[in-house]
Amino acid sequence: MNVLHIVAGELTGGAAKGAYWLHLGLNDIGFNSKILTTSKKNYQRSERKFTINKNKINKGFSLIRSNINNLFLLPYKNRDKRIFSTGIFGYDFTKTDLYKWADIINLHWINGGFVNIKDLSKVDKPIVWTVRDMWPMTGGCHYSIDCDNYKTGCGNCEQLNSNHKYDLSRYVLWRKDKYLPDDIKIVGISEWVSEIASESYLFKDNDIRTIYNNVGSEMFFPINKDVARNILGINTNKKILLAGAQNVESFYKGFDKYLEAIDKLDQKDYFLLFFGNADEELLDTLGFEYKSLGFLYDEVSMRLTYSAADVFVAPSIQEAFGKTIVESMMCETPVVCFDATGPKDLVEHKISGYKADPFSSNSLAEGIEWTVSNSESLSDLRKYSVGKFDNKVIAEEYKNLYQELV
């Protein structure tokens, strides 16, 4: 059976990495999997990976497609400055030899001008859509926050700051309703994603499954804490709290909740460690000893960082899964998160970490202190996370789904 994965974005981060790990897991269990992407960089095993951005000309066309999609946002001058995608223009993958080769098409994150939703109406093969944020079921936003318009057809979009029923969000959702095949299989990467998909205007009548996102356990495993700290240049006897994401200041990541929580902790007891895009001028005002590692692009650096920490704090207020949570547990570092959205499925309360009351900074602080005090009793984090989220484990679940469809 031939499976073609369609995924936008560099394969070194975000949703694209989850798709790529699934692709590797399928090949490892004997499936014939290939991946079509906008990523030009090779990443780990680059065989069976194909990019539409083979040269500067192709990359230029991709940039043009992305910018044309963004033109539709120009009338909304007062919109929230969060990612909003239209899927109106894109690359027609149905004209490629890879499409002809495939028995099944597995969509993942397809934004950034990669896929025109209209082209999906041409697909005459089974489609599985692995839903990695809320965009597949909304009129353009990637997370709806407190808005439920995706349940009724969108319009009056809060993120566009629109007061019109027939605005861009309604048009984007209308195109999806018109062009998406009726029998598309929806896979939520967490129970939360599947639940909101089942409530959505677009997918409420579709077959919806939950298959968790995956992490390559061969890349994330524990390193001796003293060794990890020495390599990272950290010399402290304090408990190390780790926080970070590709953009820790993203509204969805709840960094403000984290700052409120640590304000309730005793500064003499804790050392703060950050990765991602953190404002160091802000960090200087917190009163804690800290180190910011910036963006980390490779698994070795991430493995060292997780291993160096005593606790990883993941305060996201809306997230489809929480890949960094699983990566941390595979490195035997417990996690504190909110008992909400995707992360609530990942952490076992007071077993692999602590699930704080949503979205209480007081509860988050209590969770940090409890986890630090009980860290020695939290064991087998790696065994639990590998058994549930390893890419080969998840690949077997996809194998069963694919076999149902062909």
C-alpha positions as CSV (number, residue, x, y, z in Angstrom):
1,M,0.0,0.0,0.0
2,N,1.3,3.4,-1.0
3,V,0.7,6.4,1.3
4,L,1.5,10.0,0.3
5,H,1.7,12.6,3.1
6,I,1.0,16.2,2.3
7,V,2.5,18.6,4.8
8,A,3.7,22.2,4.7
9,G,6.5,23.8,6.7
10,E,10.1,22.8,7.5
11,L,10.4,19.3,8.8
12,T,12.5,20.4,11.8
13,G,9.6,21.8,13.8
14,G,5.9,22.0,14.6
15,A,3.2,20.0,12.9
16,A,5.5,19.0,10.1
17,K,7.8,17.1,12.4
18,G,4.9,15.0,13.7
19,A,4.0,14.2,10.1
20,Y,7.5,13.3,9.3
21,W,7.9,11.0,12.3
22,L,4.8,9.2,11.3
23,H,6.2,8.8,7.8
24,L,9.4,7.3,9.2
25,G,7.4,5.1,11.6
26,L,5.3,3.7,8.7
27,N,8.4,2.9,6.7
28,D,10.0,1.3,9.7
29,I,7.0,-1.1,10.0
30,G,7.2,-2.0,6.4
31,F,4.8,0.4,4.8
32,N,5.5,2.3,1.5
33,S,5.3,5.9,2.7
34,K,6.4,9.1,0.9
35,I,6.1,12.7,1.9
36,L,5.5,15.8,-0.2
37,T,6.4,19.0,1.5
38,T,7.4,22.6,1.1
39,S,10.5,22.0,3.2
40,K,13.7,22.3,1.2
41,K,16.0,21.2,4.0
42,N,17.0,17.6,4.5
43,Y,16.2,16.2,7.9
44,Q,17.6,13.0,9.3
45,R,16.6,10.3,6.7
46,S,15.8,12.2,3.6
47,E,14.8,9.3,1.4
48,R,11.2,9.2,0.2
49,K,10.9,12.9,0.9
50,F,10.1,15.2,-2.0
51,T,9.8,19.0,-2.0
52,I,7.9,21.3,-4.3
53,N,10.6,24.0,-3.6
54,K,13.4,22.4,-5.5
55,N,15.1,25.6,-6.6
56,K,14.8,29.4,-6.2
57,I,12.1,29.6,-8.9
58,N,9.8,27.1,-7.2
59,K,10.4,28.7,-3.8
60,G,9.5,32.1,-5.4
61,F,6.2,30.6,-6.6
62,S,5.5,29.3,-3.1
63,L,6.1,32.7,-1.6
64,I,3.8,34.3,-4.2
65,R,1.0,31.8,-3.4
66,S,1.3,32.5,0.3
67,N,1.3,36.3,-0.2
68,I,-1.7,36.1,-2.5
69,N,-3.6,34.3,0.2
70,N,-2.6,37.0,2.6
71,L,-4.1,39.7,0.3
72,F,-7.5,38.6,1.3
73,L,-6.8,39.9,4.8
74,L,-6.1,43.4,3.8
75,P,-9.6,44.7,4.2
76,Y,-9.5,43.7,7.9
77,K,-7.2,46.4,9.2
78,N,-8.2,45.8,12.9
79,R,-7.9,42.0,12.9
80,D,-5.9,40.2,15.6
81,K,-2.4,39.6,14.5
82,R,-2.6,35.9,14.8
83,I,-2.1,33.4,12.0
84,F,-5.2,33.2,9.7
85,S,-5.1,31.1,6.6
86,T,-7.5,30.9,3.6
87,G,-6.5,27.9,1.5
88,I,-7.7,29.8,-1.6
89,F,-4.5,29.5,-3.7
90,G,-2.0,26.6,-3.7
91,Y,0.0,24.0,-5.5
92,D,-2.0,21.3,-7.4
93,F,-0.4,18.1,-6.1
94,T,-3.0,16.0,-8.1
95,K,-0.9,16.6,-11.2
96,T,2.2,15.0,-9.8
97,D,3.6,11.5,-10.4
98,L,3.5,11.1,-6.6
99,Y,-0.2,11.5,-6.6
100,K,-0.6,8.9,-9.3
101,W,1.6,6.5,-7.3
102,A,-0.4,6.9,-4.1
103,D,-3.2,4.6,-2.9
104,I,-4.1,6.9,0.0
105,I,-3.6,10.7,0.6
106,N,-2.9,11.7,4.2
107,L,-3.2,15.5,4.7
108,H,-1.5,17.2,7.6
109,W,-0.8,20.9,8.0
110,I,-1.4,22.2,4.5
111,N,-1.3,26.0,4.9
112,G,1.2,28.7,3.8
113,G,-0.1,28.6,0.3
114,F,0.6,24.9,-0.1
115,V,-2.8,23.5,-0.9
116,N,-5.8,25.1,-2.6
117,I,-8.9,23.5,-0.9
118,K,-10.6,23.4,-4.4
119,D,-8.0,20.9,-5.6
120,L,-9.1,18.4,-3.0
121,S,-12.3,17.9,-4.9
122,K,-10.2,16.3,-7.7
123,V,-8.8,13.6,-5.4
124,D,-10.2,10.2,-6.4
125,K,-8.5,8.2,-3.7
126,P,-9.2,7.9,0.0
127,I,-8.2,10.9,2.0
128,V,-7.2,10.9,5.7
129,W,-6.8,14.3,7.2
130,T,-4.7,14.4,10.4
131,V,-6.0,17.5,12.2
132,R,-3.1,19.2,13.9
133,D,-4.8,22.4,14.9
134,M,-8.3,23.8,14.4
135,W,-7.9,25.3,10.9
136,P,-9.4,22.3,9.0
137,M,-12.8,23.0,10.6
138,T,-12.7,26.8,10.9
139,G,-13.1,29.8,8.5
140,G,-9.4,30.6,8.8
141,C,-8.2,30.8,12.4
142,H,-5.9,28.1,13.7
143,Y,-7.3,28.3,17.2
144,S,-10.7,29.8,17.9
145,I,-10.0,30.6,21.6
146,D,-13.5,31.4,23.0
147,C,-15.3,31.7,19.7
148,D,-17.8,28.9,18.7
149,N,-18.7,30.1,15.2
150,Y,-16.9,27.1,13.7
151,K,-19.9,25.1,15.0
152,T,-22.5,27.2,13.0
153,G,-20.7,28.2,9.7
154,C,-18.5,31.1,10.8
155,G,-19.0,34.8,9.9
156,N,-18.8,37.7,12.3
157,C,-15.3,36.6,12.9
158,E,-13.8,37.8,16.2
159,Q,-10.2,37.4,15.0
160,L,-10.9,39.4,11.9
161,N,-12.8,41.9,14.1
162,S,-15.6,41.6,11.7
163,N,-19.3,42.5,12.2
164,H,-20.5,41.0,9.0
165,K,-22.1,37.6,8.7
166,Y,-20.8,37.1,5.2
167,D,-17.1,37.9,5.8
168,L,-13.9,36.1,4.7
169,S,-14.3,33.5,7.4
170,R,-17.7,32.4,6.1
171,Y,-16.3,32.3,2.6
172,V,-13.4,30.2,3.6
173,L,-15.6,27.7,5.4
174,W,-18.1,27.7,2.5
175,R,-15.3,26.6,0.1
176,K,-14.3,23.8,2.4
177,D,-17.9,22.6,2.7
178,K,-18.2,22.8,-1.1
179,Y,-14.9,21.1,-2.2
180,L,-14.0,18.6,0.5
181,P,-15.0,15.1,-0.3
182,D,-17.9,13.9,1.9
183,D,-16.1,10.6,2.9
184,I,-12.9,12.2,4.1
185,K,-11.6,10.5,7.3
186,I,-10.8,12.9,10.1
187,V,-8.0,12.0,12.6
188,G,-7.7,14.1,15.7
189,I,-4.2,14.1,17.3
190,S,-5.9,14.2,20.8
191,E,-9.3,13.5,22.3
192,W,-9.9,17.3,22.5
193,V,-9.3,17.7,18.7
194,S,-11.7,14.9,17.9
195,E,-14.3,16.3,20.3
196,I,-14.3,19.8,18.7
197,A,-14.3,18.2,15.2
198,S,-17.4,16.3,16.1
199,E,-19.1,19.5,17.1
200,S,-18.0,21.5,14.1
201,Y,-20.3,22.6,11.2
202,L,-17.9,21.0,8.7
203,F,-17.1,17.6,10.2
204,K,-20.0,16.7,12.5
205,D,-21.2,14.0,10.1
206,N,-17.7,12.6,9.2
207,D,-16.0,9.5,10.5
208,I,-13.7,10.9,13.2
209,R,-11.0,8.9,14.9
210,T,-8.4,9.8,17.6
211,I,-4.8,8.7,16.9
212,Y,-2.3,10.6,19.0
213,N,0.5,12.6,17.6
214,N,3.8,10.8,17.7
215,V,7.4,11.4,18.8
216,G,10.6,9.5,17.7
217,S,11.7,7.9,20.9
218,E,15.1,7.1,19.4
219,M,15.8,10.9,19.4
220,F,14.5,11.7,22.9
221,F,15.9,9.8,25.9
222,P,17.4,10.8,29.2
223,I,20.9,12.1,29.7
224,N,22.5,12.3,33.2
225,K,21.4,15.7,34.6
226,D,24.9,16.7,35.8
227,V,26.3,16.0,32.3
228,A,23.5,17.9,30.6
229,R,23.8,20.9,32.8
230,N,27.6,20.9,32.4
231,I,27.3,20.9,28.6
232,L,24.7,23.7,28.7
233,G,26.9,25.8,31.0
234,I,24.5,25.7,34.0
235,N,26.0,25.7,37.5
236,T,23.3,25.8,40.1
237,N,22.0,23.9,43.1
238,K,18.5,25.3,42.6
239,K,15.7,23.4,41.0
240,I,15.5,24.1,37.3
241,L,12.2,25.0,35.7
242,L,12.1,24.7,31.9
243,A,9.6,26.5,29.7
244,G,9.6,27.1,26.0
245,A,8.2,26.7,22.5
246,Q,9.0,28.0,19.0
247,N,7.4,31.2,20.1
248,V,6.9,31.3,23.9
249,E,5.1,34.6,23.6
250,S,2.4,33.3,21.4
251,F,-1.0,34.0,22.9
252,Y,-1.9,30.3,22.7
253,K,1.2,29.2,24.7
254,G,0.0,30.9,28.0
255,F,3.4,32.4,28.8
256,D,1.6,35.1,30.8
257,K,0.1,32.4,33.0
258,Y,3.6,31.0,33.6
259,L,5.0,34.4,34.6
260,E,2.1,34.9,37.0
261,A,2.8,31.4,38.5
262,I,6.5,31.9,39.1
263,D,5.8,35.2,40.7
264,K,4.3,33.1,43.5
265,L,7.5,31.0,43.9
266,D,10.6,31.7,46.1
267,Q,13.3,33.0,43.9
268,K,16.1,31.5,46.0
269,D,14.8,28.0,45.2
270,Y,14.5,28.1,41.4
271,F,16.6,28.6,38.3
272,L,14.6,29.3,35.1
273,L,15.6,27.8,31.8
274,F,14.1,28.9,28.5
275,F,14.2,27.8,24.9
276,G,12.5,29.6,22.0
277,N,11.8,33.3,21.3
278,A,11.8,34.8,24.8
279,D,12.2,38.5,25.5
280,E,15.4,38.7,27.6
281,E,14.7,42.3,28.7
282,L,11.5,40.9,30.3
283,L,13.3,37.9,31.8
284,D,15.8,40.3,33.4
285,T,12.9,41.9,35.4
286,L,11.7,38.6,36.9
287,G,14.3,38.5,39.7
288,F,15.2,34.8,39.1
289,E,18.5,33.4,38.0
290,Y,18.0,32.2,34.5
291,K,19.4,31.1,31.2
292,S,17.8,31.5,27.7
293,L,19.0,29.1,25.0
294,G,17.1,30.8,22.1
295,F,15.8,28.6,19.3
296,L,17.0,25.0,19.3
297,Y,16.9,23.4,15.9
298,D,18.2,19.9,16.7
299,E,17.2,16.9,18.8
300,V,20.6,16.8,20.6
301,S,20.1,20.3,22.0
302,M,16.5,19.6,23.0
303,R,17.5,16.3,24.6
304,L,20.1,18.0,26.7
305,T,17.7,20.8,27.7
306,Y,14.9,18.5,28.8
307,S,17.4,16.3,30.7
308,A,18.9,19.3,32.5
309,A,15.6,20.4,34.0
310,D,13.8,19.2,37.1
311,V,10.3,20.2,35.7
312,F,9.0,21.2,32.3
313,V,6.2,23.7,32.6
314,A,3.8,23.8,29.6
315,P,1.1,26.4,30.3
316,S,-0.6,26.4,26.9
317,I,-4.2,27.6,27.0
318,Q,-5.2,26.0,23.7
319,E,-3.1,23.4,21.9
320,A,-4.0,20.4,19.8
321,F,-1.5,18.1,21.4
322,G,1.7,19.3,23.1
323,K,4.7,17.5,21.4
324,T,7.2,19.1,23.8
325,I,5.3,17.5,26.7
326,V,5.9,14.0,25.3
327,E,9.5,14.8,24.4
328,S,10.2,15.9,28.0
329,M,8.6,12.7,29.5
330,M,10.7,10.6,27.1
331,C,13.7,12.3,28.7
332,E,12.3,11.4,32.2
333,T,11.5,15.0,33.1
334,P,8.0,15.5,34.6
335,V,5.6,18.0,33.2
336,V,3.2,20.6,34.7
337,C,0.4,21.7,32.4
338,F,-3.2,22.8,32.5
339,D,-5.9,20.1,32.6
340,A,-7.4,21.3,29.3
341,T,-7.3,20.9,25.5
342,G,-4.7,18.5,24.0
343,P,-2.2,18.4,26.9
344,K,-4.8,17.0,29.3
345,D,-4.6,13.7,27.5
346,L,-0.8,13.4,27.8
347,V,0.0,13.8,31.5
348,E,-1.2,11.4,34.2
349,H,-1.9,13.6,37.2
350,K,0.6,13.0,40.0
351,I,2.1,10.1,38.1
352,S,3.9,11.7,35.2
353,G,3.4,15.2,36.3
354,Y,0.7,17.6,37.4
355,K,-2.4,18.9,35.7
356,A,-3.3,22.3,37.1
357,D,-6.8,23.8,37.1
358,P,-7.5,25.7,33.9
359,F,-6.3,28.4,33.7
360,S,-5.3,29.3,37.2
361,S,-1.8,30.6,37.8
362,N,-2.2,29.7,41.5
363,S,-2.8,26.1,40.6
364,L,0.1,26.2,38.1
365,A,2.4,27.4,40.9
366,E,1.1,24.7,43.2
367,G,1.7,22.1,40.5
368,I,5.3,23.2,40.1
369,E,6.0,23.0,43.9
370,W,4.2,19.6,44.2
371,T,6.2,18.1,41.2
372,V,9.5,19.4,42.5
373,S,8.8,18.0,46.0
374,N,7.6,14.6,44.6
375,S,10.0,14.2,41.6
376,E,11.6,11.1,43.1
377,S,8.2,9.3,43.2
378,L,7.5,10.0,39.5
379,S,9.1,7.1,37.7
380,D,8.8,5.3,34.4
381,L,7.9,8.5,32.5
382,R,9.8,7.2,29.5
383,K,8.2,3.8,29.6
384,Y,4.7,5.4,29.7
385,S,5.4,7.9,26.9
386,V,7.2,5.5,24.6
387,G,4.4,2.9,25.0
388,K,1.7,5.4,24.1
389,F,3.3,8.0,21.7
390,D,6.3,6.4,19.9
391,N,6.1,6.8,16.2
392,K,6.1,3.1,15.5
393,V,3.3,2.6,18.0
394,I,1.2,5.3,16.3
395,A,2.2,4.0,12.8
396,E,0.5,0.7,13.6
397,E,-2.7,2.6,14.4
398,Y,-2.5,4.4,11.0
399,K,-1.8,1.1,9.3
400,N,-5.1,-0.3,10.6
401,L,-7.0,2.8,9.4
402,Y,-5.4,2.7,6.0
403,Q,-6.2,-1.0,5.6
404,E,-9.9,-0.2,6.3
405,L,-9.9,2.3,3.4
406,V,-8.3,0.2,0.7
